Every structure is written in C-alpha cells, then in structure tokens.
C-alpha cells in the first residue's frame, strides 16, 4: 500500500529503540509530517527533533545552506488522542488522497 507522506506514531510502550534510523528512513521517503500520540508523546517528539539535528550535524548541513533537508514538521498529542492527531494530519497542508501511515510502538 502507498501511504501519504505523513506518519502518526502511536505509542503504547513510551519508547522507540532507534529513532535516528526511523528519521533517516522518513527523510529518504520525503515524509513531511510526523505526529506522536500516546505514552511519552512529548518525549518521543524531543527525541525525534534531536535525531534530525544529529543527522544534520553528521552530514555537515549548515544554516547558510539554502534549504533544510532535515526538517520534518512534527507535533505531539499526549494521552490517547488519536482522533485529534488524525484530524490534524488531514487538515495540515493538502488533504491526503492516500491513507496516513500509523506506526504503533
């Protein structure tokens, strides 16, 4: 199945083992929005942002460069607010014509 370039991470465990590897994959796939929902959602978003920064440093990107290839818009919804996260994903930018990918961890 082909998904829209938006990902919702539904956290049941509150932890994600290798955020950097996921961020690298999302950058390769040109994902433009990631939302974290559930247990430790704000902490997971912080880890996500840290991974984006660490990848940009690793690859030598500087703010003087024209575009930031390591930027993915993100948000978090504490608790079990999947309906709000889905609604936000659908109204953000253009309405997706494909399903939004939900990754349950």
C-alpha positions, 0 to 999 in steps of 0.5 A: 500500500502507498501511504501519504507522506505523513506518519502518526506514531502511536505509542503504547510502550513510551519508547522507540529503540532507534529513532535516528534510523526511523528519521533517516528512513522518513527523510529518504521517503520525503515524509513531511509530517510526523505526529506522536500520540500516546505514552511519552508523546512529548518525549518521543517528539524531543527525541525525534527533533534531536535525531534530525539535528544529529543527522544534520550535524553528521552530514555537515548541513549548515544554516547558510545552506539554502534549504533544510533537508532535515526538517520534518514538521512534527507535533505531539498529542499526549494521552490517547488522542488519536482522533485529534492527531488524525484530524490534524494530519488531514487538515495540515497542508493538502488533504491526503488522497492516500491513507496516513501511515500509523506506526504503533510502538 
